[in-house]
Amino acid sequence: MDENGVAAGQGKYRCGTAAETLEWIKAIVEFIQPYNFLITAQVVNFFTDRLWEALDKEWVDCLRNEPVQHLLLIPSGVVQDHWPASLKQFILTLRSLAFPREQVNLQKLFPKLNMTSLSSVLSQGMNKKKRHEIEVLSAIVSSITNEVGAEVIVDVGAGQGYLAQVLSFQYHHHVVAIDACSHHGKVTESRAERIRKHYAAQMRKLGSGNGTISTPRTITCRVLSTDMLKSLADIVPPADDVKGAQLINQDTEGKASLVLAGLHACGDLSVTMLKTFSECKDAKAIISIGCCYNLLSEECFNSAGSQTGFPVSNGVRATSISLGKSSRDLACQSAERWSCLDKDAGLQNFDLHAFRAVFQKVLFKYYPGIITSRPSVGRQGKALRRKQQRGVPYSLENAEDDDYNSALNINANSNGAACDLVNEGLAAPDKCTLFEKFSVSGLSRLGLEPLQEIDFHEIWSESQPYAELIGPYWSLRAAMGPVLETLLLLDRVLFLQEQDGLLDVAMFPIFDPALSPRNLAIIARRT
């Protein structure tokens, strides 16, 4: 990984300057435009709109006979020698346009980094993914805060306060945790108080006296405005904190300098952070890892001056590109998680997509009025996975409708973003029977009764010859995901680079992508 935030040898594109970033963006825009039909497709309409017919026939004929393991590697940019040259060029070009995801050498990038494992007290309630993210990000934020000499860290979109608490208790920074949910604020305060009591008891046990233990401050706000975030510069360490008071710079006139940090701040919130940072001179650095691109607001080009999440840079606005929700959904795909699936899990995922797409035919034919409301069948896979982890046997014979639909776990208005929730342990009668169960369960969730005239067997039989094409189609479509995410994030990088050259901006993959697919951190400092 070089100083421009791009892994050496991974491609010709870089984002070290605004000109380099814009060149990369234009290359992406130019390449993806002919494939807009694939990017914006709704996979639930695979059969109703015969989506496979828009693909190159040579590609379809090749991939329909490929082992599922080869299909699962397409989103990672892996090709096979015997594939058509045009198909290989398509996949390899996508790989060259996507930002590399392999975790950077953190110690080389941050020489003063002091990363330590979280104690059982601080990590309570965290799963493996969250613990990895918090361990890495807290160390990076602490290192940058010390480097720029900031007094207060603002954890934006703090959730339950995991990052804020580690920065406060383990790294001894003054932290303000902001979240829109008042419940999260209460959980953060309650959890922080339990941790404070633990550390206080440890200090008394070790005879360390009654030293002050800093705890994060929490703020709840429904609407996160630039002015509100800028006002946080007025939040200084408590007056009775002698060490903190001595840290306040004399030239700040009582204002504390800030570092903004956001771990997977949702949708527009990550963009709001960047805009705030660019406007607030008291903010010395920002570390932002975005997520939930599907929730981004997108500019309509006939509404000048609107505040939206994409595009945010002048350079991307000038291209007049419009993505839409389906494309932004696709940007959330994880090539790493696809590549980790085994053959059976991959086949099960493709079967689920086929079931959902054939179910769409049921809705179109027998319940046309429901289609206009973009109904949701539900995404309840976690309950089944917990049941399986506890070793509870599962079969169609003892499954309730809700549980079965939970296993199938496909959204009626989704393009398939749930495909990486693997339905392991499900009994395997013929697929027609599985499809009928799926459909009956889906209708139940929509509050509909199955009509007597529905012939599920006939509907499945007429679609089954093309069901094998849904795996190749989805794999090719998923390969666009990393490039779309790259475009969304380069737009943010370029926005910062457009700010009169006063910011040092870079983007790095800081997490293990197999654990945390949204691993690209935008890091900027004031120069």
C-alpha positions in Angstrom: 0.0 0.0 0.0 1.5 3.3 -1.0 1.0 6.8 0.4 -1.9 7.4 -2.1 -4.0 4.7 -0.4 -3.7 2.2 -3.3 -2.0 -1.1 -3.1 1.1 -1.2 -5.3 0.8 -3.4 -8.4 -3.1 -3.6 -8.2 -3.8 -1.3 -11.1 -3.0 1.9 -12.9 -5.4 4.1 -10.9 -4.6 6.2 -7.8 -6.4 8.7 -5.7 -3.5 10.7 -4.2 -4.6 14.0 -5.9 -7.9 15.4 -7.2 -6.8 14.9 -10.8 -5.9 11.2 -10.2 -9.2 10.6 -8.3 -11.2 12.2 -11.1 -9.4 10.1 -13.7 -10.3 7.0 -11.8 -14.0 8.1 -11.5 -14.3 8.9 -15.2 -12.9 5.5 -16.1 -15.5 3.8 -13.9 -18.4 5.9 -15.3 -17.3 5.2 -18.9 -17.0 1.5 -18.3 -20.3 0.9 -16.4 -22.6 2.9 -18.6 -23.1 0.2 -21.2 -24.0 -2.2 -18.4 -26.7 -0.1 -16.9 -29.3 -2.8 -17.7 -27.4 -5.2 -15.4 -26.7 -2.7 -12.6 -30.3 -1.4 -12.3 -32.0 -4.8 -12.8 -34.4 -6.1 -10.1 -33.5 -9.8 -9.8 -36.9 -10.5 -8.4 -38.1 -9.9 -12.0 -35.6 -12.4 -13.4 -38.4 -14.6 -14.9 -41.1 -12.0 -15.5 -38.7 -9.8 -17.5 -36.5 -12.6 -18.9 -33.5 -10.7 -17.7 -30.9 -13.3 -19.0 -31.8 -12.3 -22.5 -30.0 -9.0 -22.1 -26.7 -10.8 -21.5 -24.2 -11.8 -24.1 -25.4 -15.2 -25.3 -21.9 -16.5 -25.5 -21.4 -15.6 -21.8 -24.7 -17.3 -20.8 -23.9 -20.5 -22.8 -20.5 -20.6 -21.1 -21.5 -19.9 -17.5 -24.7 -22.0 -17.4 -22.4 -25.1 -17.3 -19.8 -23.8 -14.9 -19.2 -25.3 -11.5 -20.8 -23.1 -8.8 -17.4 -22.6 -7.2 -16.3 -20.7 -10.3 -19.4 -18.5 -10.3 -18.8 -17.6 -6.6 -15.3 -16.3 -7.5 -16.6 -14.0 -10.3 -17.3 -11.0 -7.9 -13.6 -11.3 -6.8 -12.4 -10.9 -10.3 -11.3 -14.5 -10.9 -11.7 -15.9 -14.4 -11.1 -19.3 -16.1 -8.9 -19.8 -19.1 -11.6 -21.4 -21.2 -14.0 -18.5 -20.9 -14.8 -16.2 -23.9 -12.2 -13.4 -24.2 -14.9 -10.7 -23.9 -16.2 -12.2 -20.6 -12.7 -12.4 -19.2 -12.0 -8.8 -20.2 -15.3 -7.6 -18.6 -14.4 -9.3 -15.2 -10.8 -8.3 -15.2 -11.6 -4.7 -16.1 -14.0 -4.6 -13.2 -11.3 -5.9 -10.9 -8.9 -3.2 -12.1 -11.4 -0.5 -11.4 -12.3 -1.6 -7.9 -10.3 -0.3 -4.9 -8.2 -3.1 -3.4 -9.7 -4.7 -0.3 -6.8 -6.6 1.3 -6.1 -5.2 4.7 -3.3 -2.7 4.8 -0.2 -3.1 6.9 -1.4 -1.0 9.8 1.9 -0.7 11.6 3.6 0.5 8.5 0.9 3.0 7.8 0.7 4.3 11.4 4.2 3.9 12.9 3.1 5.0 16.3 0.1 2.7 16.4 -0.4 1.0 19.7 -3.1 -1.6 19.2 -4.0 -3.9 22.0 -6.6 -6.6 22.5 -9.8 -5.6 24.2 -10.4 -6.8 27.7 -13.4 -9.0 28.4 -15.1 -6.0 30.1 -14.8 -3.7 27.1 -15.6 -6.4 24.6 -18.8 -7.7 26.3 -21.6 -8.0 23.8 -19.4 -7.7 20.8 -19.3 -10.5 18.1 -16.1 -11.4 16.4 -16.7 -8.9 13.6 -17.4 -6.0 15.9 -14.5 -6.8 18.2 -12.1 -6.8 15.2 -13.5 -3.5 14.0 -13.3 -1.8 17.4 -9.8 -3.0 18.2 -8.4 -1.7 14.9 -10.4 1.5 14.6 -9.9 2.6 18.2 -6.2 2.2 17.9 -6.1 4.2 14.6 -8.3 7.0 15.9 -6.2 7.2 19.1 -3.0 7.4 17.1 -4.3 10.1 14.8 -5.8 12.1 17.7 -2.4 12.1 19.4 -0.7 13.0 16.1 -2.9 16.1 15.4 -3.1 17.1 19.1 -6.9 17.1 19.3 -8.6 17.2 22.7 -12.0 15.7 22.0 -13.1 12.7 19.8 -16.6 12.8 18.4 -18.0 9.3 17.7 -20.7 10.0 15.1 -23.4 7.4 14.8 -22.1 5.8 18.0 -24.8 3.1 18.4 -24.2 1.3 21.7 -21.0 3.3 22.3 -18.5 0.5 21.7 -15.9 2.7 20.0 -16.5 5.6 22.3 -16.0 3.5 25.4 -12.8 1.9 24.2 -11.4 5.3 23.2 -12.3 6.6 26.6 -11.5 3.8 29.0 -8.6 2.1 27.2 -7.0 5.0 25.4 -8.0 7.8 27.9 -9.4 10.3 25.4 -12.3 12.7 26.0 -15.1 11.4 23.8 -18.5 12.6 22.8 -20.9 9.9 21.5 -23.6 11.1 19.1 -26.5 9.0 17.9 -30.0 9.7 16.6 -31.6 7.0 18.8 -32.3 8.0 22.4 -32.4 4.3 23.4 -28.8 3.9 22.1 -27.8 6.9 24.2 -29.3 5.3 27.3 -27.6 2.0 26.5 -24.3 3.7 26.0 -24.5 5.6 29.3 -25.6 2.4 31.2 -22.8 0.3 29.7 -20.2 3.0 30.3 -21.2 3.3 34.0 -20.8 -0.5 34.5 -17.3 -0.3 32.9 -16.4 2.8 35.0 -17.4 0.9 38.2 -15.3 -2.0 37.2 -12.2 0.2 36.6 -12.9 2.1 39.8 -13.0 -1.1 41.8 -9.7 -2.2 40.1 -8.0 1.1 41.0 -9.1 0.8 44.7 -7.9 -2.8 44.8 -4.5 -1.8 43.5 -4.3 1.2 45.8 -4.4 3.7 43.1 -6.5 6.1 45.0 -9.7 7.9 43.8 -8.3 9.0 40.4 -10.8 10.4 37.9 -12.0 7.9 35.2 -13.2 9.7 32.1 -16.4 8.4 30.6 -17.9 9.3 27.2 -20.6 12.0 27.0 -23.6 11.1 25.0 -25.8 13.3 22.8 -29.0 12.3 21.1 -30.1 14.2 18.0 -32.7 13.3 15.4 -31.4 15.7 12.8 -27.6 15.9 12.5 -26.8 19.4 11.3 -23.5 20.9 10.4 -24.0 23.7 13.0 -24.7 21.2 15.7 -21.6 19.3 15.0 -19.5 22.5 14.8 -20.8 23.5 18.2 -19.2 20.4 19.8 -15.9 22.4 19.7 -17.3 24.2 22.7 -17.3 20.9 24.6 -14.1 20.9 26.6 -12.7 18.5 29.2 -14.2 19.1 32.7 -12.7 21.9 34.7 -11.7 19.6 37.5 -9.7 17.5 35.0 -6.4 19.2 35.5 -4.7 17.2 32.8 -7.5 17.9 30.3 -7.5 21.6 31.1 -3.8 21.8 30.5 -4.3 20.3 27.1 -6.6 23.0 25.8 -4.7 25.1 23.3 -4.4 28.7 24.2 -5.3 29.9 20.7 -8.6 28.1 20.6 -10.3 30.7 22.8 -11.8 28.0 25.0 -12.8 25.7 22.1 -11.4 22.2 22.0 -10.0 20.8 18.7 -11.9 17.7 17.5 -11.4 14.4 15.6 -14.5 13.0 14.0 -14.8 9.2 13.8 -17.6 7.2 12.3 -17.7 3.4 12.2 -20.2 2.4 9.5 -22.1 5.7 10.0 -25.3 4.9 8.0 -26.3 6.3 4.6 -26.0 10.1 4.4 -24.5 10.4 7.9 -21.0 9.5 6.6 -21.4 12.3 4.0 -22.7 14.8 6.6 -19.5 14.0 8.6 -17.3 14.9 5.6 -19.2 18.1 4.9 -19.0 19.1 8.6 -15.3 18.3 8.7 -14.6 20.5 5.7 -16.5 23.4 7.2 -15.4 23.2 10.8 -11.9 24.4 11.3 -11.9 23.1 14.9 -12.0 19.5 13.4 -8.4 18.5 12.8 -9.0 15.0 11.4 -11.7 12.6 10.3 -11.8 8.8 10.0 -14.9 7.7 8.2 -16.0 4.1 7.3 -19.3 4.2 5.4 -22.0 1.6 4.9 -25.7 1.3 3.9 -25.2 2.9 0.5 -28.8 1.9 -0.4 -30.0 4.5 2.1 -28.0 7.3 0.5 -30.1 10.2 -0.9 -29.2 10.8 -4.5 -29.3 14.1 -6.3 -31.8 14.9 -9.1 -29.9 16.9 -11.5 -32.8 19.4 -12.0 -32.6 20.4 -8.4 -29.5 22.4 -8.0 -28.1 23.0 -4.6 -29.9 20.1 -3.0 -28.2 18.4 0.0 -27.8 14.8 -0.9 -25.5 11.9 -0.2 -24.5 11.3 -3.8 -22.9 12.9 -5.7 -21.1 15.1 -3.2 -18.1 16.2 -5.3 -18.2 18.7 -8.2 -16.2 16.3 -10.3 -18.8 13.5 -10.1 -21.7 16.0 -10.6 -20.1 17.1 -13.8 -20.4 13.6 -15.2 -24.2 13.7 -14.7 -24.2 10.0 -13.6 -27.2 8.8 -11.8 -27.1 5.4 -10.0 -30.5 4.7 -8.4 -31.4 2.5 -5.4 -30.7 -0.8 -7.2 -27.2 0.3 -8.0 -26.6 1.5 -4.5 -27.9 -1.7 -3.1 -25.5 -3.6 -5.3 -22.6 -1.5 -3.9 -23.2 -3.3 -0.6 -22.3 -6.7 -2.0 -19.3 -8.5 -0.5 -17.1 -10.3 -2.9 -15.1 -11.8 0.0 -18.2 -13.4 1.5 -19.2 -14.9 -1.8 -15.8 -16.4 -2.3 -16.0 -18.0 1.2 -19.2 -20.0 0.4 -18.8 -23.7 -0.3 -20.6 -25.4 -3.1 -23.7 -26.4 -1.2 -24.1 -23.0 0.3 -23.7 -21.3 -3.1 -26.3 -23.6 -4.7 -28.7 -22.9 -1.8 -28.3 -19.2 -2.2 -29.0 -19.4 -6.0 -32.0 -21.6 -5.3 -33.4 -19.0 -2.9 -33.1 -16.3 -5.6 -34.8 -18.6 -8.0 -37.7 -19.2 -5.6 -38.1 -15.5 -5.0 -38.1 -14.7 -8.7 -40.6 -17.4 -9.5 -42.8 -16.2 -6.6 -42.8 -12.8 -8.3 -44.7 -14.5 -11.2 -47.3 -15.7 -8.7 -47.8 -12.2 -7.5 -48.0 -10.8 -11.0 -50.5 -13.3 -12.2 -52.8 -13.7 -9.2 -52.2 -10.6 -7.1 -51.3 -7.8 -9.5 -52.4 -5.1 -7.1 -49.8 -6.0 -4.5 -46.9 -5.5 -6.9 -47.3 -1.7 -7.0 -46.8 -1.6 -3.2 -43.4 -3.2 -3.5 -44.2 -5.8 -0.8 -41.6 -7.2 1.6 -41.7 -11.0 2.3 -39.3 -10.4 5.2 -35.6 -11.0 6.0 -35.6 -13.0 9.2 -32.6 -15.3 8.7 -30.9 -14.5 12.0 -33.5 -16.4 14.0 -32.9 -19.6 12.0 -29.1 -19.2 12.2 -29.3 -18.9 16.0 -31.5 -22.0 16.1 -29.0 -23.9 14.0 -26.1 -22.8 16.1 -27.9 -24.2 19.2 -28.2 -27.5 17.4 -32.0 -27.5 17.1 -33.0 -29.9 14.4 -34.8 -28.3 11.4 -36.8 -29.8 8.7 -39.9 -28.9 6.6 -42.0 -31.3 8.6 -41.5 -29.4 11.9 -41.1 -25.9 10.4 -43.7 -23.2 11.0 -44.4 -20.9 8.1 -42.6 -18.0 9.7 -39.5 -20.1 10.3 -39.5 -21.5 6.8 -39.8 -18.0 5.3 -37.1 -16.9 7.7 -34.9 -19.6 6.2 -35.6 -18.5 2.7 -34.9 -14.9 3.7 -35.4 -12.9 0.5 -37.0 -9.5 0.4 -39.8 -9.0 -2.1 -38.5 -5.5 -2.9 -34.8 -6.5 -2.7 -32.4 -7.3 -5.5 -30.9 -10.0 -3.4 -28.7 -8.3 -0.8 -29.5 -11.0 1.6 -27.9 -13.7 -0.5 -24.9 -14.2 1.8 -27.2 -15.5 4.6 -26.7 -19.2 4.1 -29.6 -21.6 4.6 -27.7 -24.5 6.1 -29.4 -27.5 7.6 -32.6 -27.2 5.5 -34.2 -30.5 4.5 -34.1 -31.1 0.7 -37.3 -32.5 -0.9 -37.9 -31.7 -4.6 -37.5 -28.0 -5.4 -41.2 -27.7 -6.5 -42.3 -28.6 -3.0 -39.8 -26.2 -1.5 -41.1 -23.5 -3.9 -44.7 -24.1 -2.9 -43.8 -23.8 0.8 -41.9 -20.6 0.1 -44.8 -19.1 -1.8 -47.4 -20.0 0.8 -45.2 -18.6 3.5 -44.6 -15.4 1.4 -48.3 -14.9 0.8 -49.0 -15.3 4.6 -46.5 -12.6 5.4 -48.2 -10.3 2.9 -51.5 -11.0 4.6 -52.8 -13.0 1.6 -54.6 -16.3 1.3 -53.4 -18.8 -1.4 -56.1 -19.0 -4.1 -57.4 -22.4 -5.0 -56.6 -21.8 -8.7 -52.9 -21.3 -8.2 -50.9 -24.2 -9.7 -47.5 -23.8 -8.0 -46.2 -26.9 -9.8 -47.1 -25.5 -13.2 -45.5 -22.1 -12.4 -42.3 -23.7 -11.2 -42.1 -26.2 -14.1 -42.3 -23.5 -16.7 -39.6 -21.5 -15.0 -37.3 -24.3 -14.0 -35.4 -24.6 -17.4 -34.1 -21.1 -16.8 -33.5 -21.4 -13.1 -29.9 -22.5 -13.7 -29.2 -19.1 -15.3 -29.9 -17.1 -12.1 -26.5 -18.1 -10.6 -24.5 -16.8 -13.6 -26.7 -13.7 -13.8 -26.3 -12.8 -10.2 -22.6 -13.5 -10.1 -22.0 -11.2 -13.0 -24.2 -8.5 -11.4 -22.4 -8.9 -8.1 -19.1 -8.3 -9.8 -20.2 -4.8 -10.4 -20.7 -4.2 -6.7 -17.1 -3.4 -5.7 -16.7 -1.0 -8.5 -19.9 0.8 -7.6 -18.7 1.1 -4.0 -15.4 2.4 -5.3 -17.3 5.1 -7.2 -19.3 6.1 -4.2 -16.3 6.4 -2.0 -14.1 8.1 -4.6 -16.8 10.7 -4.8 -16.3 11.4 -1.1 -12.5 11.5 -1.4 -12.7 13.9 -4.4 -15.0 16.1 -2.4 -12.4 16.5 0.3 -9.6 17.0 -2.3 -11.6 19.8 -3.8 -11.5 21.9 -0.6 -8.7 24.3 -1.6 -5.9 21.9 -1.0 -6.0 22.3 2.7 -6.6 18.7 3.5 -4.4 15.6 3.4 -6.8 12.9 2.2 -6.3 9.1 1.7 -8.4 5.9 1.7 -7.2 2.6 3.0 -8.7 -0.9 3.7 -8.1 -1.1 7.5 -10.2 -4.2 8.4 -9.9 -7.9 7.3 -12.4 -7.9 4.4 -13.5 -11.5 5.3 -14.6 -10.3 8.7 -15.7 -6.8 7.8 -16.5 -6.3 4.1 -17.1 -2.5 4.5 -13.4 -2.0 5.3 -12.4 1.2 3.4 -11.6 4.1 5.7 -11.4 7.7 4.4 -8.8 9.5 6.5 -8.2 13.2 6.2 -6.1 15.7 8.3 -5.9 19.4 8.1 -2.5 20.5 6.7 
